[in-house]
Amino acid sequence: MDWRKIAAAVASGLALVAPGPSQAQAQAAPAAASYDGLKVTLCGTSGPLPVRDRAKACVAIQAGGSLYMVDVGPESTENMMAWRMPMATAKAVFLTHLHSDHIGEVGEFNMQSWVAGRPAPLALVGPEGTDKVAKGFNLAYENDHVFRNAHHEHGDVKLPIAAGVLAPQVVVMPPVDAQGGATKVVWRDGDLTVTAITVAHNPVTPAFGYRFDFKGRSVVISGDTRKWPPLAAAAKGADVLIHEAQNSDMTKQMAMGLKAMGNPRISSIMTDTLTYHTTPVEAADIARMAGVKRLVLYHITQAGLPMFTPETFTKGMDAGGPLDWRISKDGMTIELPAGGTDIKFGQMP
């Protein structure tokens, strides 16, 4: 191993990825990146089941010189570090709801973005219970922060413990309208406005989607929900709708197989999920109602399973009329330049 090359790579700000998928990945803190528009990175695109090459739900949004997250599910922080995302510029994490596959790495993201140089507490914005999540992770990482501060804060390296905490903001929504919908602006930062949208994930309530508007561009993330027309109203005219999708026929097939294999417990749990998720066809219906320019499916529960193929998963999506849609995968990027109409898709290396 050539240590001189490793030192040179670290000095130049490159991430070092050792051979083999199970090896640790190291990252040097990148310079703050600024994007004049909205840049979206899908950092986790699976449901709660383990899927190779897909982390749990996590969407990163860069607006100007700041980074915002919608959920931080397990495995997603490692993706961000490997891609050298500007974690030190993080200002807030917006939680759609408090299921474990959406909050599992909030503590790790908070710690890593602080170590990378984040200069202030990280806002944790979300539904009732968000304050408990923040308190729990702050307590769990309290000793870690003390140790890192004691060992690494010297010279020009500053790791103020006060900047390393999660600062909760519990969103209380207004009463629902006649259609059952409700929205509330929950964040303003210069040209950026973030709006929380009540969605239907009962018995998980409240549950939110979020709309990001910045210099004439807009992205909506559904979070977990059954088909919910008020979401379409809140997403009206957006450039991109990132919507969860779970194929009901595949879920039923999986539940039947589990029962036949002698696992009625997990079979029952899988069957329960049918009541509070959206099928790909239903997500397409919502996108058409909203008149969005692009639909991206994420939170793909069945991805990686033996019966999954993109063709089977999305069967029937085009029956409702023209729609530009695609299935996400980890590392998909979407760039929306300020003041324009271009929508550019890419992929992290």
C-alpha positions in Angstrom: 0.0 0.0 0.0 1.4 3.4 -1.0 0.8 5.7 1.9 2.1 8.7 0.0 -0.7 8.3 -2.5 -3.2 7.9 0.3 -2.0 11.1 2.0 -2.1 13.0 -1.3 -5.7 11.8 -1.9 -6.8 12.9 1.5 -5.1 16.3 1.1 -6.9 16.9 -2.2 -10.2 16.1 -0.7 -10.9 12.8 -2.4 -12.9 10.0 -0.8 -10.9 6.8 -0.4 -12.8 3.7 -1.1 -11.0 0.5 -0.3 -11.5 -2.6 -2.5 -14.5 -4.8 -1.6 -18.1 -3.7 -0.8 -17.7 -4.4 2.9 -14.6 -2.2 3.4 -14.8 1.2 5.2 -15.0 4.4 3.2 -13.1 7.5 4.2 -14.0 11.0 3.4 -12.3 14.4 3.6 -14.6 17.4 4.2 -15.5 19.0 0.9 -15.6 22.7 0.2 -19.2 24.1 0.4 -20.9 23.6 -2.9 -23.5 26.0 -4.2 -26.1 25.2 -6.8 -28.3 27.9 -8.2 -31.5 25.9 -8.4 -32.6 22.7 -6.9 -30.4 19.6 -7.0 -32.0 16.4 -5.8 -30.0 13.3 -4.9 -31.8 10.0 -4.1 -29.6 8.7 -1.2 -32.0 5.8 -0.3 -34.7 4.3 -2.4 -35.9 1.1 -0.8 -38.6 0.2 1.6 -37.9 -1.4 5.0 -36.8 -4.7 3.6 -33.0 -5.3 3.1 -32.1 -4.7 -0.5 -28.5 -4.9 -1.8 -27.4 -1.6 -3.4 -30.4 0.3 -2.0 -30.4 2.2 1.3 -33.6 3.1 3.2 -35.6 6.2 2.4 -33.6 9.4 2.1 -33.7 12.4 -0.3 -31.1 15.1 -0.3 -31.9 18.6 -1.7 -29.3 21.3 -2.4 -30.7 24.8 -2.7 -28.1 27.6 -3.1 -25.3 26.8 -0.7 -27.3 24.7 1.7 -28.2 21.0 2.0 -31.6 19.7 3.2 -32.7 16.2 3.9 -36.1 14.5 3.7 -35.7 11.4 6.0 -32.4 9.7 6.7 -33.0 5.9 6.6 -30.4 3.3 7.4 -27.4 3.0 5.1 -28.0 6.4 3.5 -25.3 8.3 5.3 -22.7 5.9 3.9 -23.9 6.7 0.4 -23.6 10.5 1.1 -20.1 10.1 2.4 -19.0 7.9 -0.5 -20.4 10.5 -3.0 -18.6 13.3 -1.1 -21.8 15.3 -0.7 -21.4 18.7 1.1 -22.6 17.4 4.4 -21.1 20.4 6.3 -23.7 22.6 4.6 -26.7 20.7 6.1 -29.2 22.9 7.8 -32.3 20.8 8.3 -33.7 17.3 8.2 -37.5 17.1 7.4 -39.1 13.9 8.7 -42.1 12.6 6.8 -43.1 10.3 9.7 -41.4 8.3 12.4 -41.1 4.8 11.0 -37.7 3.3 11.7 -36.7 3.0 8.0 -37.1 6.8 7.7 -35.3 7.9 10.9 -32.8 5.2 11.5 -29.7 7.2 10.6 -30.7 10.7 11.8 -28.2 10.4 14.6 -25.4 9.3 12.3 -26.1 12.0 9.7 -26.1 14.6 12.5 -22.8 13.4 13.8 -21.1 13.0 10.4 -22.2 16.5 9.2 -21.0 18.0 12.4 -17.6 16.3 12.1 -17.4 17.5 8.5 -17.7 21.1 9.7 -21.4 22.0 10.1 -21.2 25.1 12.3 -24.6 25.1 13.9 -27.2 22.7 15.4 -29.1 20.7 12.8 -32.9 21.4 12.7 -35.0 18.3 12.8 -38.4 19.2 11.5 -41.4 16.9 11.5 -44.6 15.6 13.0 -45.6 15.1 16.7 -42.9 12.9 18.3 -40.0 14.6 16.4 -38.9 16.1 19.7 -38.6 12.6 21.2 -36.5 11.5 18.2 -34.1 14.5 18.7 -33.9 13.9 22.4 -33.1 10.2 22.0 -30.4 10.7 19.4 -28.9 13.6 21.3 -28.6 11.4 24.4 -27.3 8.4 22.5 -24.5 10.4 20.8 -23.7 12.6 23.8 -20.6 10.7 24.9 -19.5 10.3 21.3 -19.5 14.1 20.9 -17.6 14.7 24.1 -14.9 12.1 23.1 -14.5 13.6 19.5 -14.4 17.1 20.8 -11.7 16.2 23.4 -9.6 14.3 20.9 -9.9 16.3 17.7 -10.5 19.9 18.6 -7.1 21.5 18.4 -5.4 24.1 16.2 -7.7 25.2 13.4 -10.1 22.2 13.9 -13.1 23.2 15.9 -15.8 20.8 17.0 -18.1 22.8 19.3 -20.4 20.4 21.1 -23.2 23.0 21.0 -23.2 22.8 17.2 -23.5 19.0 17.2 -27.0 18.6 18.5 -30.3 18.1 16.8 -32.7 21.0 17.3 -36.3 19.8 17.0 -39.2 21.7 15.4 -42.5 20.0 15.8 -45.0 20.9 13.1 -48.6 21.4 14.1 -50.8 21.4 11.0 -53.9 23.5 10.5 -57.3 21.8 10.4 -57.9 19.8 7.2 -60.0 21.3 4.4 -63.1 19.8 2.9 -61.1 17.3 0.9 -59.1 16.2 3.9 -55.9 18.1 2.9 -53.8 20.5 4.9 -50.5 22.4 4.2 -48.2 24.6 6.2 -45.0 26.5 5.4 -42.5 25.1 7.8 -39.2 26.6 6.5 -38.0 29.8 4.8 -34.4 30.4 3.9 -33.8 33.2 1.4 -35.4 32.0 -1.8 -36.3 28.6 -0.5 -39.7 27.8 0.9 -40.6 24.3 2.3 -44.2 23.3 2.8 -45.4 20.4 4.8 -48.3 18.4 3.3 -50.6 16.1 5.3 -50.8 12.7 3.7 -52.6 9.4 4.6 -50.5 6.7 6.2 -52.9 5.7 9.0 -52.4 4.5 11.7 -49.2 6.5 11.3 -50.5 10.0 12.0 -49.6 12.7 11.4 -47.5 11.9 8.3 -46.2 14.5 5.9 -45.0 15.0 2.4 -42.9 18.1 1.6 -42.8 20.6 -1.3 -39.6 22.6 -2.0 -39.9 25.8 -4.0 -36.7 27.7 -5.0 -36.4 30.4 -7.7 -39.2 29.1 -9.8 -38.4 25.4 -9.5 -40.2 22.9 -7.4 -39.9 19.3 -6.1 -42.5 17.4 -4.0 -41.6 14.3 -1.9 -44.6 12.2 -0.9 -43.3 10.3 2.1 -45.3 7.2 2.8 -49.0 7.4 1.9 -51.9 5.6 0.3 -53.3 7.2 -2.8 -54.2 10.7 -1.6 -55.7 13.3 -4.0 -55.0 16.2 -1.6 -51.3 15.5 -2.2 -51.9 16.1 -5.9 -53.5 19.4 -5.1 -50.5 20.5 -3.0 -48.1 19.3 -5.8 -49.9 21.2 -8.5 -47.6 22.3 -11.3 -44.4 21.0 -9.6 -41.4 20.1 -11.8 -40.9 16.8 -10.2 -43.0 14.5 -7.9 -41.0 11.9 -6.0 -43.6 9.4 -4.9 -43.5 6.1 -3.0 -44.6 3.0 -4.8 -45.5 -0.5 -3.7 -46.9 -3.1 -6.1 -49.9 -4.7 -4.4 -49.9 -7.9 -6.5 -46.3 -8.5 -5.6 -47.0 -7.8 -1.9 -49.8 -10.4 -2.0 -47.6 -12.9 -3.7 -44.9 -12.4 -1.1 -47.4 -12.8 1.7 -48.8 -16.0 0.3 -45.3 -17.4 -0.1 -44.3 -16.6 3.4 -47.4 -18.2 4.8 -46.8 -21.3 2.7 -43.2 -21.5 4.0 -44.5 -21.5 7.6 -44.0 -17.8 8.5 -47.6 -16.6 9.1 -46.3 -13.7 11.3 -44.4 -11.9 8.6 -47.0 -12.9 6.1 -49.6 -11.0 8.2 -47.4 -8.0 8.5 -46.8 -7.9 4.7 -50.6 -8.1 4.1 -51.1 -5.2 6.5 -48.9 -2.9 4.4 -51.5 -3.0 1.5 -53.7 -0.5 3.4 -51.3 2.4 3.6 -49.1 2.5 0.5 -49.5 3.6 -3.1 -49.2 1.4 -6.1 -47.2 2.6 -9.1 -50.4 3.0 -11.1 -52.0 5.1 -8.3 -48.8 7.2 -8.1 -49.1 7.9 -11.9 -52.8 8.9 -11.3 -51.6 11.4 -8.6 -48.9 12.8 -10.9 -51.4 13.4 -13.7 -53.9 15.1 -11.3 -51.0 17.4 -10.2 -49.8 18.1 -13.7 -46.2 17.6 -12.7 -43.6 17.4 -15.4 -41.8 14.3 -14.1 -42.7 11.4 -11.8 -40.0 9.5 -10.0 -40.9 6.4 -8.0 -39.0 5.7 -4.8 -39.4 3.7 -1.5 -39.5 0.6 -3.8 -40.4 -2.1 -1.4 -40.1 -5.0 -3.8 -36.8 -4.0 -5.5 -34.2 -6.7 -5.3 -36.7 -9.5 -4.6 -36.9 -12.5 -6.9 -40.3 -11.6 -8.5 -39.2 -8.0 -9.2 -38.7 -6.7 -12.7 -39.3 -3.1 -13.7 -41.8 -4.2 -16.3 -43.9 -6.2 -13.8 -43.6 -3.5 -11.1 -44.9 -0.7 -13.3 -47.5 -2.6 -15.4 -50.4 -0.4 -16.2 -48.8 3.0 -15.4 -49.1 4.2 -19.0 -52.8 3.3 -19.3 -54.0 6.6 -17.8 -52.4 8.7 -20.5 -49.0 10.4 -21.3 -46.7 10.7 -18.4 -42.9 11.1 -18.1 -41.9 8.7 -15.3 -39.0 6.6 -14.1 -38.0 4.3 -11.3 -35.3 5.7 -9.0 -32.2 4.0 -7.8 -29.6 5.1 -5.2 -27.5 7.9 -6.6 -30.0 9.2 -9.1 -29.7 13.0 -9.3 -32.2 15.6 -10.6 -31.0 19.1 -11.5 -33.4 22.0 -11.8 -31.6 25.2 -12.7 -33.1 28.4 -11.3 -35.5 30.3 -13.5 -35.4 27.7 -16.2 -37.4 24.7 -17.4 -34.7 22.1 -17.9 -34.9 18.9 -15.8 -31.6 17.0 -16.0 -31.3 13.4 -14.6 -27.9 12.0 -13.7 -26.3 9.3 -11.6 -23.7 9.4 -8.8 -20.6 7.3 -9.7 
